[in-house]
Amino acid sequence: MADPMRVRAVESGGVVDVKILMKHDMETGQRKDASGKVIAAWHIANIVAKINNKEVFKGEFGTAVSKDPFLNFKFKGGAKGEEVVITWVDNKGDTRTDKAIIA
Amino acid sequence: MDYKRRNMIKIGTVISLMASTGLISFAQANEWNKAAFDGKSLDDVLKALGSASAEKSASITLNAPDIAENGAVVPVGISTTLPASQLAIIVEKNPNVLAAQFTILEGAQAFVTTRVKMSQSSNVYALVKVDGKWFVTSKEIKVTLGGCGG
């Protein structure tokens, strides 16, 4: 089971600023272990943000996104007290969904 | 003929086996643009994203440091005044150049910040898609310590 992510959503002047910190190794597939074998790539592939069950922002990550990825985006049309739902899926099919109340 | 068909059946079985054992995840089967992420150059990625070239634009801002001390964590941000539908970050000298791409849906602003790995000093491109056309701006980031240790 994947570790929880930290999500913060702050509304200001009609624009909601969402900051997400995911917990993921983001293995590149370039590194080798002690015996010289390549460590398989393991990274978050897709991330979706929803507000009121409507998708507002989608991302696709490659292996070059840093370990424990940070993501910041903004959208209009969210009000204080509403819920932002973030879901990611990695290339092994592991997934994690977390929510934040817009402050 | 029959031989080919046999092979096809075999390949089909292998693929479905891989899917069921999780070697091909549903993310890959779904929306993850593998061709674009496998691209080795800016042109490869543009081709996979459905465009032959990208036009330079001054309306895109690429927020990134001039010098990154640690190539494993380089903050990169894109913002633009253009009505963008898609954003992408490309690191020219990485083994696979496309780092991430984002879809701006209704309501979201053409703004994103994330952190990427850089194997060495390189040009970083911010790509922005407007009405099916790609626009680009670039910046050179110097890396003192690479982010893809072997």
gemmi code that builds the backbone of each chain (N, CA, C; Angstrom):
import gemmi

chains = {
    "A": [
        ("MET", (0.839, -1.201, 0.000), (0.000, 0.000, 0.000), (0.868, 1.242, 0.000)),
        ("ALA", (0.518, 2.108, -0.843), (1.317, 3.324, -0.986), (1.125, 4.243, 0.221)),
        ("ASP", (2.130, 5.024, 0.483), (2.057, 5.993, 1.574), (1.152, 7.160, 1.191)),
        ("PRO", (0.547, 7.791, 2.189), (-0.337, 8.924, 1.873), (0.435, 10.105, 1.309)),
        ("MET", (-0.252, 10.923, 0.513), (0.376, 12.153, 0.044), (-0.136, 13.312, 0.875)),
        ("ARG", (0.577, 14.407, 0.800), (0.129, 15.608, 1.497), (-0.460, 16.549, 0.473)),
        ("VAL", (-1.685, 16.963, 0.707), (-2.372, 17.841, -0.231), (-2.811, 19.096, 0.512)),
        ("ARG", (-2.540, 20.249, -0.092), (-3.001, 21.504, 0.500), (-3.668, 22.314, -0.575)),
        ("ALA", (-4.862, 22.791, -0.308), (-5.584, 23.598, -1.284), (-6.030, 24.880, -0.599)),
        ("VAL", (-5.602, 26.004, -1.158), (-5.937, 27.289, -0.559), (-6.610, 28.176, -1.601)),
        ("GLU", (-7.785, 28.704, -1.242), (-8.511, 29.578, -2.165), (-8.158, 31.029, -1.870)),
        ("SER", (-7.912, 31.782, -2.935), (-7.625, 33.202, -2.766), (-8.040, 33.932, -4.031)),
        ("GLY", (-8.958, 34.851, -3.916), (-9.418, 35.630, -5.066), (-10.040, 34.782, -6.157)),
        ("GLY", (-10.733, 33.726, -5.790), (-11.407, 32.887, -6.778), (-10.535, 31.821, -7.399)),
        ("VAL", (-9.235, 31.862, -7.072), (-8.321, 30.861, -7.626), (-7.863, 29.930, -6.505)),
        ("VAL", (-7.960, 28.635, -6.767), (-7.525, 27.665, -5.772), (-6.125, 27.180, -6.136)),
        ("ASP", (-5.231, 27.310, -5.176), (-3.852, 26.904, -5.360), (-3.671, 25.547, -4.675)),
        ("VAL", (-3.338, 24.532, -5.462), (-3.214, 23.181, -4.904), (-1.758, 22.749, -4.917)),
        ("LYS", (-1.274, 22.328, -3.767), (0.096, 21.824, -3.658), (0.035, 20.382, -3.168)),
        ("ILE", (0.748, 19.521, -3.882), (0.708, 18.092, -3.554), (2.132, 17.584, -3.381)),
        ("LEU", (2.326, 16.811, -2.329), (3.601, 16.135, -2.124), (3.302, 14.645, -2.041)),
        ("MET", (3.750, 13.918, -3.071), (3.491, 12.485, -3.109), (4.678, 11.744, -2.529)),
        ("LYS", (4.413, 10.554, -2.039), (5.491, 9.741, -1.490), (5.711, 8.592, -2.464)),
        ("HIS", (6.813, 8.654, -3.209), (7.073, 7.592, -4.179), (8.552, 7.577, -4.536)),
        ("ASP", (9.108, 6.371, -4.700), (10.538, 6.239, -4.989), (10.939, 6.805, -6.348)),
        ("MET", (10.055, 6.752, -7.329), (10.351, 7.235, -8.671), (11.680, 6.668, -9.193)),
        ("GLU", (11.764, 5.360, -9.214), (12.971, 4.679, -9.696), (13.096, 4.889, -11.204)),
        ("THR", (14.291, 5.298, -11.667), (14.409, 5.718, -13.061), (14.531, 4.588, -14.065)),
        ("GLY", (14.998, 3.428, -13.623), (15.280, 2.370, -14.583), (16.676, 2.512, -15.171)),
        ("GLN", (17.446, 3.495, -14.665), (18.819, 3.712, -15.143), (19.826, 3.187, -14.125)),
        ("ARG", (19.389, 3.084, -12.878), (20.333, 2.721, -11.823), (20.576, 1.226, -11.791)),
        ("LYS", (21.749, 0.834, -11.247), (22.062, -0.579, -11.113), (22.260, -0.906, -9.641)),
        ("ASP", (21.909, -2.138, -9.263), (22.130, -2.528, -7.875), (23.563, -3.050, -7.706)),
        ("ALA", (23.897, -3.528, -6.519), (25.262, -3.931, -6.202), (25.790, -5.005, -7.149)),
        ("SER", (24.917, -5.903, -7.614), (25.366, -6.982, -8.494), (25.344, -6.570, -9.968)),
        ("GLY", (25.054, -5.312, -10.244), (25.132, -4.828, -11.616), (23.860, -4.981, -12.413)),
        ("LYS", (22.813, -5.448, -11.743), (21.543, -5.584, -12.462), (20.786, -4.259, -12.457)),
        ("VAL", (20.156, -3.963, -13.576), (19.407, -2.714, -13.662), (18.163, -2.803, -12.781)),
        ("ILE", (17.950, -1.774, -11.983), (16.741, -1.717, -11.157), (15.602, -1.214, -12.048)),
        ("ALA", (14.543, -1.988, -12.110), (13.447, -1.651, -13.038), (12.817, -0.306, -12.700)),
        ("ALA", (12.401, 0.394, -13.732), (11.741, 1.675, -13.534), (10.459, 1.476, -12.738)),
        ("TRP", (10.230, 2.396, -11.835), (9.027, 2.332, -11.005), (8.656, 3.767, -10.674)),
        ("HIS", (7.626, 4.262, -11.313), (7.320, 5.678, -11.180), (5.819, 5.904, -11.270)),
        ("ILE", (5.392, 7.035, -10.748), (3.993, 7.425, -10.900), (3.776, 7.742, -12.378)),
        ("ALA", (2.719, 7.207, -12.950), (2.464, 7.425, -14.378), (1.389, 8.485, -14.576)),
        ("ASN", (0.290, 8.348, -13.863), (-0.828, 9.270, -14.071), (-1.267, 9.879, -12.757)),
        ("ILE", (-1.643, 11.131, -12.824), (-2.220, 11.782, -11.654), (-3.408, 12.625, -12.110)),
        ("VAL", (-4.485, 12.534, -11.349), (-5.711, 13.259, -11.714), (-6.209, 14.026, -10.498)),
        ("ALA", (-6.612, 15.263, -10.723), (-7.219, 16.054, -9.662), (-8.675, 16.316, -10.012)),
        ("LYS", (-9.551, 16.097, -9.028), (-10.981, 16.303, -9.262), (-11.548, 17.249, -8.222)),
        ("ILE", (-12.501, 18.041, -8.670), (-13.269, 18.860, -7.744), (-14.730, 18.624, -8.076)),
        ("ASN", (-15.543, 18.353, -7.075), (-16.960, 18.030, -7.281), (-17.141, 16.962, -8.357)),
        ("ASN", (-16.289, 15.951, -8.297), (-16.357, 14.838, -9.242), (-16.053, 15.228, -10.688)),
        ("LYS", (-15.479, 16.398, -10.878), (-15.128, 16.834, -12.231), (-13.602, 16.974, -12.312)),
        ("GLU", (-13.017, 16.399, -13.363), (-11.566, 16.491, -13.499), (-11.166, 17.911, -13.871)),
        ("VAL", (-10.174, 18.464, -13.169), (-9.692, 19.794, -13.524), (-8.260, 19.780, -14.033)),
        ("PHE", (-7.512, 18.800, -13.596), (-6.093, 18.798, -13.955), (-5.600, 17.358, -14.028)),
        ("LYS", (-4.840, 17.068, -15.098), (-4.288, 15.727, -15.244), (-2.805, 15.819, -15.566)),
        ("GLY", (-2.046, 14.889, -15.055), (-0.625, 14.866, -15.364), (-0.159, 13.470, -15.714)),
        ("GLU", (0.862, 13.404, -16.564), (1.533, 12.137, -16.843), (2.996, 12.336, -16.485)),
        ("PHE", (3.515, 11.450, -15.649), (4.906, 11.565, -15.225), (5.757, 10.522, -15.934)),
        ("GLY", (6.954, 10.925, -16.297), (7.946, 9.966, -16.764), (8.870, 9.641, -15.615)),
        ("THR", (9.968, 8.980, -15.912), (10.892, 8.592, -14.849), (11.706, 9.780, -14.349)),
        ("ALA", (11.710, 10.880, -15.086), (12.569, 12.008, -14.735), (11.961, 12.938, -13.694)),
        ("VAL", (10.791, 12.621, -13.199), (10.242, 13.434, -12.109), (10.909, 12.976, -10.812)),
        ("SER", (11.258, 13.947, -9.969), (12.039, 13.647, -8.772), (11.343, 12.683, -7.819)),
        ("LYS", (12.159, 12.067, -6.984), (11.648, 11.218, -5.917), (10.721, 12.041, -5.022)),
        ("ASP", (9.687, 11.414, -4.517), (8.668, 12.097, -3.721), (8.188, 13.361, -4.441)),
        ("PRO", (7.501, 13.157, -5.558), (7.161, 14.276, -6.450), (6.332, 15.367, -5.793)),
        ("PHE", (6.658, 16.570, -6.194), (5.923, 17.751, -5.765), (5.184, 18.286, -6.978)),
        ("LEU", (3.941, 18.705, -6.785), (3.168, 19.254, -7.888), (2.343, 20.427, -7.384)),
        ("ASN", (2.349, 21.486, -8.152), (1.591, 22.683, -7.796), (0.811, 23.130, -9.030)),
        ("PHE", (-0.506, 23.275, -8.875), (-1.299, 23.812, -9.983), (-2.413, 24.681, -9.411)),
        ("LYS", (-3.079, 25.419, -10.303), (-4.127, 26.340, -9.867), (-5.372, 26.152, -10.719)),
        ("PHE", (-6.519, 26.340, -10.129), (-7.739, 26.328, -10.934), (-8.763, 27.299, -10.370)),
        ("LYS", (-9.665, 27.688, -11.256), (-10.752, 28.589, -10.876), (-12.005, 27.760, -10.632)),
        ("GLY", (-12.902, 28.265, -9.819), (-14.193, 27.612, -9.673), (-14.322, 26.723, -8.461)),
        ("GLY", (-13.382, 26.812, -7.555), (-13.509, 26.056, -6.310), (-13.851, 27.026, -5.190)),
        ("ALA", (-14.653, 26.558, -4.234), (-15.006, 27.410, -3.107), (-14.462, 26.798, -1.824)),
        ("LYS", (-14.278, 27.641, -0.839), (-13.829, 27.162, 0.470), (-14.767, 26.075, 0.974)),
        ("GLY", (-14.205, 25.028, 1.567), (-15.022, 23.955, 2.119), (-15.244, 22.810, 1.151)),
        ("GLU", (-15.030, 23.054, -0.139), (-15.173, 21.969, -1.111), (-13.951, 21.062, -1.058)),
        ("GLU", (-14.129, 19.895, -1.662), (-13.091, 18.893, -1.534), (-12.334, 18.695, -2.849)),
        ("VAL", (-11.010, 18.691, -2.759), (-10.179, 18.353, -3.913), (-9.725, 16.907, -3.724)),
        ("VAL", (-9.909, 16.097, -4.756), (-9.535, 14.687, -4.668), (-8.408, 14.414, -5.659)),
        ("ILE", (-7.287, 13.908, -5.127), (-6.130, 13.629, -5.977), (-5.896, 12.117, -6.021)),
        ("THR", (-5.713, 11.587, -7.214), (-5.433, 10.157, -7.365), (-4.213, 9.968, -8.248)),
        ("TRP", (-3.281, 9.123, -7.803), (-2.208, 8.756, -8.730), (-2.178, 7.244, -8.930)),
        ("VAL", (-1.625, 6.859, -10.070), (-1.439, 5.446, -10.405), (-0.003, 5.296, -10.877)),
        ("ASP", (0.725, 4.290, -10.370), (2.090, 4.125, -10.873), (2.155, 3.028, -11.933)),
        ("ASN", (3.339, 2.840, -12.498), (3.456, 1.912, -13.629), (3.358, 0.454, -13.207)),
        ("LYS", (3.272, 0.182, -11.902), (3.022, -1.182, -11.459), (1.560, -1.366, -11.062)),
        ("GLY", (0.760, -0.336, -11.259), (-0.663, -0.458, -10.971), (-1.043, -0.090, -9.550)),
        ("ASP", (-0.045, 0.290, -8.760), (-0.325, 0.734, -7.403), (-1.008, 2.107, -7.479)),
        ("THR", (-1.914, 2.355, -6.558), (-2.638, 3.617, -6.640), (-2.902, 4.193, -5.262)),
        ("ARG", (-3.149, 5.489, -5.222), (-3.389, 6.159, -3.947), (-4.296, 7.361, -4.191)),
        ("THR", (-5.290, 7.523, -3.351), (-6.193, 8.665, -3.456), (-6.219, 9.420, -2.130)),
        ("ASP", (-6.052, 10.717, -2.189), (-6.145, 11.536, -0.981), (-6.988, 12.776, -1.266)),
        ("LYS", (-7.534, 13.334, -0.183), (-8.422, 14.478, -0.316), (-7.931, 15.649, 0.525)),
        ("ALA", (-8.355, 16.823, 0.127), (-8.095, 18.003, 0.940), (-9.290, 18.916, 0.846)),
        ("ILE", (-9.597, 19.571, 1.965), (-10.674, 20.555, 1.966), (-10.059, 21.905, 1.588)),
        ("ILE", (-10.706, 22.606, 0.677), (-10.179, 23.910, 0.265), (-10.301, 24.902, 1.412)),
        ("ALA", (-9.188, 25.539, 1.743), (-9.169, 26.476, 2.868), (-9.112, 27.910, 2.349)),
    ],
    "B": [
        ("MET", (2.143, -19.255, -43.123), (0.887, -18.595, -42.724), (0.451, -19.103, -41.355)),
        ("ASP", (0.376, -20.445, -41.301), (-0.060, -21.057, -40.052), (0.960, -20.753, -38.948)),
        ("TYR", (2.212, -20.758, -39.353), (3.294, -20.498, -38.409), (3.151, -19.109, -37.794)),
        ("LYS", (2.853, -18.135, -38.657), (2.678, -16.758, -38.176), (1.526, -16.673, -37.180)),
        ("ARG", (0.448, -17.376, -37.536), (-0.736, -17.331, -36.699), (-0.418, -17.899, -35.318)),
        ("ARG", (0.319, -18.992, -35.309), (0.715, -19.598, -34.039), (1.453, -18.572, -33.182)),
        ("ASN", (2.382, -17.889, -33.837), (3.164, -16.897, -33.115), (2.292, -15.805, -32.534)),
        ("MET", (1.344, -15.366, -33.337), (0.452, -14.315, -32.877), (-0.304, -14.762, -31.636)),
        ("ILE", (-0.748, -16.020, -31.666), (-1.478, -16.541, -30.507), (-0.564, -16.530, -29.289)),
        ("LYS", (0.687, -16.956, -29.523), (1.651, -16.996, -28.425), (1.853, -15.598, -27.841)),
        ("ILE", (2.079, -14.628, -28.743), (2.323, -13.255, -28.289), (1.113, -12.739, -27.516)),
        ("GLY", (-0.060, -13.029, -28.052), (-1.290, -12.605, -27.385), (-1.384, -13.169, -25.983)),
        ("THR", (-1.035, -14.446, -25.854), (-1.095, -15.091, -24.546), (-0.124, -14.423, -23.592)),
        ("VAL", (1.074, -14.142, -24.094), (2.098, -13.519, -23.251), (1.615, -12.156, -22.768)),
        ("ILE", (1.052, -11.371, -23.694), (0.599, -10.023, -23.325), (-0.507, -10.089, -22.267)),
        ("SER", (-1.454, -10.998, -22.472), (-2.537, -11.070, -21.488), (-2.005, -11.569, -20.151)),
        ("LEU", (-1.004, -12.456, -20.208), (-0.376, -12.931, -18.970), (0.305, -11.776, -18.248)),
        ("MET", (1.049, -10.961, -19.033), (1.744, -9.817, -18.448), (0.751, -8.875, -17.793)),
        ("ALA", (-0.379, -8.675, -18.468), (-1.389, -7.769, -17.928), (-1.947, -8.314, -16.622)),
        ("SER", (-2.188, -9.629, -16.613), (-2.809, -10.200, -15.421), (-1.827, -10.256, -14.254)),
        ("THR", (-0.526, -10.370, -14.541), (0.448, -10.419, -13.450), (0.932, -9.023, -13.083)),
        ("GLY", (0.438, -8.011, -13.794), (0.753, -6.654, -13.399), (1.992, -6.084, -14.062)),
        ("LEU", (2.591, -6.832, -15.017), (3.769, -6.302, -15.710), (3.391, -5.135, -16.616)),
        ("ILE", (2.222, -5.238, -17.211), (1.685, -4.070, -17.912), (0.572, -3.555, -17.016)),
        ("SER", (0.770, -2.371, -16.493), (-0.251, -1.868, -15.579), (-1.378, -1.233, -16.371)),
        ("PHE", (-2.451, -0.975, -15.702), (-3.577, -0.396, -16.428), (-3.292, 1.056, -16.817)),
        ("ALA", (-2.374, 1.679, -16.081), (-1.994, 3.041, -16.434), (-1.346, 3.064, -17.821)),
        ("GLN", (-0.454, 2.084, -18.065), (0.207, 2.033, -19.360), (-0.789, 1.675, -20.451)),
        ("ALA", (-1.685, 0.759, -20.096), (-2.678, 0.345, -21.081), (-3.600, 1.515, -21.399)),
        ("ASN", (-3.760, 2.401, -20.449), (-4.662, 3.525, -20.641), (-4.013, 4.754, -21.256)),
        ("GLU", (-3.801, 5.767, -20.447), (-3.530, 7.084, -20.995), (-2.058, 7.440, -21.100)),
        ("TRP", (-1.193, 6.678, -20.496), (0.200, 7.065, -20.451), (0.806, 6.999, -21.848)),
        ("ASN", (1.278, 8.116, -22.343), (1.771, 8.201, -23.715), (3.196, 7.646, -23.798)),
        ("LYS", (3.269, 6.320, -23.980), (4.564, 5.643, -23.923), (5.505, 6.149, -25.013)),
        ("ALA", (4.987, 6.348, -26.192), (5.828, 6.790, -27.312), (6.503, 8.120, -26.978)),
        ("ALA", (5.743, 9.019, -26.363), (6.300, 10.322, -26.023), (7.357, 10.191, -24.934)),
        ("PHE", (7.087, 9.345, -23.932), (8.034, 9.216, -22.824), (9.274, 8.423, -23.229)),
        ("ASP", (9.184, 7.634, -24.308), (10.353, 6.915, -24.805), (11.214, 7.780, -25.703)),
        ("GLY", (10.718, 8.941, -26.071), (11.428, 9.810, -27.012), (12.805, 10.202, -26.520)),
        ("LYS", (13.783, 10.210, -27.435), (15.164, 10.521, -27.056), (15.561, 11.949, -27.408)),
        ("SER", (14.695, 12.658, -28.089), (15.011, 14.041, -28.430), (13.725, 14.852, -28.482)),
        ("LEU", (13.897, 16.157, -28.520), (12.748, 17.058, -28.569), (11.856, 16.710, -29.761)),
        ("ASP", (12.495, 16.424, -30.916), (11.723, 16.114, -32.120), (10.923, 14.815, -31.964)),
        ("ASP", (11.547, 13.802, -31.345), (10.850, 12.530, -31.088), (9.575, 12.779, -30.304)),
        ("VAL", (9.725, 13.573, -29.230), (8.588, 13.814, -28.349), (7.503, 14.587, -29.082)),
        ("LEU", (7.928, 15.612, -29.826), (6.943, 16.401, -30.571), (6.168, 15.523, -31.543)),
        ("LYS", (6.892, 14.616, -32.188), (6.240, 13.710, -33.132), (5.201, 12.851, -32.399)),
        ("ALA", (5.599, 12.326, -31.234), (4.687, 11.474, -30.466), (3.491, 12.266, -29.938)),
        ("LEU", (3.686, 13.561, -29.770), (2.591, 14.396, -29.287), (1.774, 14.947, -30.449)),
        ("GLY", (2.146, 14.540, -31.656), (1.327, 14.873, -32.809), (1.633, 16.198, -33.460)),
        ("SER", (2.924, 16.593, -33.441), (3.283, 17.842, -34.102), (4.694, 17.713, -34.656)),
        ("ALA", (4.950, 18.337, -35.781), (6.263, 18.230, -36.404), (7.249, 19.200, -35.758)),
        ("SER", (6.755, 20.358, -35.357), (7.669, 21.342, -34.798), (6.939, 22.211, -33.787)),
        ("ALA", (7.720, 22.972, -33.047), (7.131, 23.895, -32.084), (7.660, 25.288, -32.358)),
        ("GLU", (6.779, 26.248, -32.218), (7.160, 27.624, -32.492), (7.638, 28.285, -31.211)),
        ("LYS", (8.686, 29.091, -31.326), (9.177, 29.802, -30.142), (8.163, 30.862, -29.720)),
        ("SER", (7.974, 31.006, -28.429), (7.017, 31.991, -27.948), (7.559, 32.709, -26.725)),
        ("ALA", (7.337, 34.016, -26.685), (7.794, 34.804, -25.548), (6.742, 34.854, -24.447)),
        ("SER", (5.549, 34.288, -24.731), (4.468, 34.341, -23.743), (4.527, 33.194, -22.741)),
        ("ILE", (5.560, 32.364, -22.846), (5.692, 31.262, -21.897), (6.803, 31.612, -20.910)),
        ("THR", (6.522, 31.403, -19.635), (7.546, 31.633, -18.625), (7.986, 30.292, -18.069)),
        ("LEU", (9.285, 30.080, -18.078), (9.855, 28.857, -17.513), (10.575, 29.248, -16.235)),
        ("ASN", (9.992, 28.866, -15.121), (10.586, 29.204, -13.827), (11.514, 28.086, -13.382)),
        ("ALA", (12.803, 28.362, -13.452), (13.769, 27.348, -13.036), (15.057, 28.064, -12.654)),
        ("PRO", (15.873, 27.445, -11.826), (17.119, 28.100, -11.423), (18.138, 28.089, -12.572)),
        ("ASP", (19.111, 28.991, -12.547), (20.186, 28.971, -13.536), (21.152, 27.837, -13.232)),
        ("ILE", (21.386, 27.661, -11.957), (22.291, 26.603, -11.527), (21.569, 25.734, -10.503)),
        ("ALA", (21.557, 24.434, -10.761), (20.958, 23.509, -9.813), (22.093, 22.731, -9.154)),
        ("GLU", (22.175, 22.823, -7.846), (23.266, 22.121, -7.170), (23.050, 20.637, -7.184)),
        ("ASN", (21.800, 20.239, -7.005), (21.483, 18.818, -6.958), (20.581, 18.456, -8.125)),
        ("GLY", (21.112, 17.690, -9.061), (20.351, 17.322, -10.261), (19.176, 16.413, -9.983)),
        ("ALA", (19.126, 15.840, -8.776), (18.019, 14.934, -8.454), (16.735, 15.702, -8.172)),
        ("VAL", (16.878, 16.955, -7.791), (15.706, 17.757, -7.449), (15.859, 19.160, -8.047)),
        ("VAL", (15.336, 19.341, -9.245), (15.403, 20.646, -9.885), (13.979, 21.182, -10.043)),
        ("PRO", (13.648, 22.266, -9.333), (12.293, 22.801, -9.459), (12.095, 23.463, -10.832)),
        ("VAL", (11.029, 23.056, -11.512), (10.726, 23.614, -12.827), (9.250, 23.994, -12.860)),
        ("GLY", (8.996, 25.203, -13.289), (7.610, 25.647, -13.376), (7.319, 26.248, -14.740)),
        ("ILE", (6.106, 26.046, -15.210), (5.679, 26.650, -16.470), (4.447, 27.495, -16.190)),
        ("SER", (4.438, 28.700, -16.716), (3.192, 29.454, -16.717), (3.124, 30.222, -18.026)),
        ("THR", (1.922, 30.460, -18.502), (1.768, 31.150, -19.771), (0.462, 31.926, -19.802)),
        ("THR", (0.463, 32.971, -20.604), (-0.758, 33.747, -20.785), (-1.571, 33.181, -21.941)),
        ("LEU", (-0.988, 32.249, -22.694), (-1.704, 31.625, -23.810), (-2.795, 30.703, -23.275)),
        ("PRO", (-3.893, 30.543, -24.008), (-4.950, 29.619, -23.563), (-4.540, 28.169, -23.811)),
        ("ALA", (-3.687, 27.651, -22.956), (-3.080, 26.345, -23.190), (-4.003, 25.203, -22.799)),
        ("SER", (-3.886, 24.096, -23.529), (-4.641, 22.908, -23.168), (-3.716, 21.815, -22.637)),
        ("GLN", (-2.427, 21.949, -22.945), (-1.485, 20.933, -22.518), (-0.122, 21.567, -22.256)),
        ("LEU", (0.589, 21.061, -21.257), (1.923, 21.543, -20.945), (2.863, 20.348, -20.889)),
        ("ALA", (4.117, 20.559, -21.235), (5.090, 19.476, -21.128), (6.451, 20.031, -20.742)),
        ("ILE", (7.197, 19.241, -19.968), (8.549, 19.619, -19.570), (9.525, 18.631, -20.203)),
        ("ILE", (10.528, 19.173, -20.893), (11.507, 18.323, -21.563), (12.907, 18.708, -21.124)),
        ("VAL", (13.699, 17.717, -20.724), (15.092, 17.934, -20.365), (15.939, 17.305, -21.468)),
        ("GLU", (16.640, 18.148, -22.211), (17.268, 17.714, -23.458), (18.262, 16.572, -23.292)),
        ("LYS", (19.060, 16.600, -22.231), (20.125, 15.595, -22.138), (19.801, 14.437, -21.205)),
        ("ASN", (18.562, 14.287, -20.819), (18.191, 13.110, -20.048), (18.070, 11.911, -20.992)),
        ("PRO", (18.224, 10.682, -20.453), (18.096, 9.490, -21.318), (16.751, 9.461, -22.045)),
        ("ASN", (15.682, 9.753, -21.310), (14.377, 9.955, -21.942), (14.009, 11.400, -21.681)),
        ("VAL", (13.857, 12.168, -22.740), (13.825, 13.615, -22.555), (12.547, 14.155, -21.914)),
        ("LEU", (11.413, 13.501, -22.182), (10.157, 14.015, -21.626), (10.075, 13.682, -20.139)),
        ("ALA", (9.954, 14.718, -19.313), (9.879, 14.491, -17.866), (8.437, 14.314, -17.436)),
        ("ALA", (7.578, 15.198, -17.892), (6.181, 15.130, -17.489), (5.342, 15.949, -18.452)),
        ("GLN", (4.081, 15.567, -18.573), (3.169, 16.417, -19.324), (1.852, 16.529, -18.569)),
        ("PHE", (1.181, 17.638, -18.779), (-0.014, 17.954, -18.011), (-1.140, 18.379, -18.931)),
        ("THR", (-2.350, 18.006, -18.561), (-3.525, 18.410, -19.323), (-4.295, 19.438, -18.510)),
        ("ILE", (-4.525, 20.587, -19.128), (-5.263, 21.655, -18.471), (-6.727, 21.513, -18.865)),
        ("LEU", (-7.559, 21.140, -17.911), (-8.978, 20.972, -18.213), (-9.731, 22.236, -17.825)),
        ("GLU", (-11.019, 22.214, -18.087), (-11.835, 23.405, -17.833), (-11.709, 23.858, -16.384)),
        ("GLY", (-11.373, 25.110, -16.206), (-11.248, 25.642, -14.855), (-9.806, 25.809, -14.423)),
        ("ALA", (-8.942, 24.910, -14.854), (-7.555, 24.972, -14.425), (-6.809, 26.054, -15.198)),
        ("GLN", (-5.800, 26.616, -14.556), (-5.006, 27.657, -15.207), (-3.758, 27.054, -15.825)),
        ("ALA", (-3.224, 27.758, -16.810), (-2.024, 27.274, -17.487), (-0.812, 27.546, -16.604)),
        ("PHE", (-0.717, 26.773, -15.563), (0.347, 26.958, -14.582), (0.662, 25.614, -13.942)),
        ("VAL", (1.937, 25.277, -13.838), (2.309, 24.074, -13.120), (3.737, 24.212, -12.606)),
        ("THR", (3.973, 23.644, -11.432), (5.330, 23.578, -10.901), (5.564, 22.163, -10.410)),
        ("THR", (6.723, 21.621, -10.724), (7.067, 20.313, -10.192), (8.589, 20.254, -10.048)),
        ("ARG", (9.093, 19.090, -9.688), (10.545, 18.933, -9.571), (10.973, 17.794, -10.466)),
        ("VAL", (12.067, 17.994, -11.189), (12.529, 16.943, -12.093), (13.984, 16.580, -11.806)),
        ("LYS", (14.376, 15.417, -12.349), (15.768, 14.983, -12.255), (16.488, 15.389, -13.527)),
        ("MET", (17.740, 15.779, -13.382), (18.560, 16.097, -14.549), (19.880, 15.351, -14.440)),
        ("SER", (20.238, 14.611, -15.494), (21.465, 13.814, -15.436), (22.699, 14.699, -15.551)),
        ("GLN", (22.575, 15.842, -16.236), (23.702, 16.765, -16.422), (23.163, 18.127, -16.853)),
        ("SER", (24.062, 19.091, -16.940), (23.659, 20.418, -17.404), (23.016, 20.293, -18.777)),
        ("SER", (21.915, 21.002, -18.978), (21.172, 20.782, -20.209), (20.159, 21.884, -20.434)),
        ("ASN", (19.693, 21.968, -21.661), (18.574, 22.849, -21.956), (17.290, 22.201, -21.458)),
        ("VAL", (16.438, 23.008, -20.871), (15.127, 22.530, -20.463), (14.089, 23.270, -21.299)),
        ("TYR", (13.146, 22.516, -21.860), (12.127, 23.118, -22.704), (10.770, 23.082, -22.005)),
        ("ALA", (10.065, 24.174, -22.087), (8.675, 24.210, -21.639), (7.813, 24.242, -22.879)),
        ("LEU", (6.976, 23.239, -23.058), (6.109, 23.152, -24.222), (4.676, 23.462, -23.817)),
        ("VAL", (4.013, 24.198, -24.664), (2.635, 24.590, -24.396), (1.819, 24.365, -25.655)),
        ("LYS", (0.683, 23.684, -25.510), (-0.153, 23.398, -26.663), (-1.365, 24.330, -26.671)),
        ("VAL", (-1.522, 25.053, -27.750), (-2.662, 25.953, -27.923), (-3.324, 25.621, -29.248)),
        ("ASP", (-4.596, 25.256, -29.223), (-5.337, 24.942, -30.449), (-4.599, 23.948, -31.334)),
        ("GLY", (-4.053, 22.918, -30.742), (-3.387, 21.882, -31.530), (-1.995, 22.241, -32.001)),
        ("LYS", (-1.512, 23.412, -31.620), (-0.183, 23.839, -32.032), (0.711, 23.962, -30.816)),
        ("TRP", (1.967, 23.525, -30.966), (2.874, 23.572, -29.824), (3.767, 24.802, -29.864)),
        ("PHE", (3.915, 25.437, -28.715), (4.835, 26.551, -28.566), (5.885, 26.165, -27.533)),
        ("VAL", (7.066, 26.764, -27.651), (8.155, 26.330, -26.798), (8.986, 27.507, -26.311)),
        ("THR", (9.534, 27.344, -25.140), (10.562, 28.261, -24.678), (11.596, 27.403, -23.953)),
        ("SER", (12.837, 27.871, -23.889), (13.855, 27.021, -23.286), (14.779, 27.817, -22.384)),
        ("LYS", (15.488, 27.089, -21.558), (16.425, 27.703, -20.634), (17.512, 26.681, -20.331)),
        ("GLU", (18.748, 27.163, -20.211), (19.816, 26.244, -19.865), (19.973, 26.206, -18.352)),
        ("ILE", (19.986, 25.009, -17.809), (20.198, 24.852, -16.371), (21.502, 24.096, -16.160)),
        ("LYS", (22.380, 24.688, -15.364), (23.653, 24.018, -15.058), (23.475, 23.154, -13.819)),
        ("VAL", (23.977, 21.923, -13.911), (23.837, 20.991, -12.805), (25.221, 20.678, -12.257)),
        ("THR", (25.393, 20.841, -10.946), (26.698, 20.534, -10.358), (26.808, 19.061, -10.009)),
        ("LEU", (25.676, 18.453, -9.633), (25.697, 17.044, -9.254), (24.541, 16.350, -9.962)),
        ("GLY", (24.847, 15.358, -10.798), (23.837, 14.690, -11.621), (22.821, 13.919, -10.808)),
        ("GLY", (21.644, 13.707, -11.386), (20.550, 13.081, -10.655), (20.264, 11.660, -11.060)),
        ("CYS", (21.119, 11.053, -11.897), (20.851, 9.686, -12.352), (22.064, 8.829, -12.069)),
        ("GLY", (22.472, 8.758, -10.813), (23.660, 8.005, -10.429), (23.577, 6.551, -10.843)),
        ("GLY", (24.689, 5.930, -11.221), (24.668, 4.556, -11.736), (25.229, 3.548, -10.771)),
    ],
}
model = gemmi.Model(1)
for chain_id, residues in chains.items():
    chain = gemmi.Chain(chain_id)
    for i, (resn, *xyz) in enumerate(residues, 1):
        res = gemmi.Residue()
        res.name, res.seqid = resn, gemmi.SeqId(i, " ")
        for name, pos in zip(("N", "CA", "C"), xyz):
            atom = gemmi.Atom()
            atom.name, atom.element = name, gemmi.Element(name[0])
            atom.pos, atom.b_iso = gemmi.Position(*pos), 0.0
            res.add_atom(atom)
        chain.add_residue(res)
    model.add_chain(chain)
structure = gemmi.Structure()
structure.add_model(model)
structure.setup_entities()
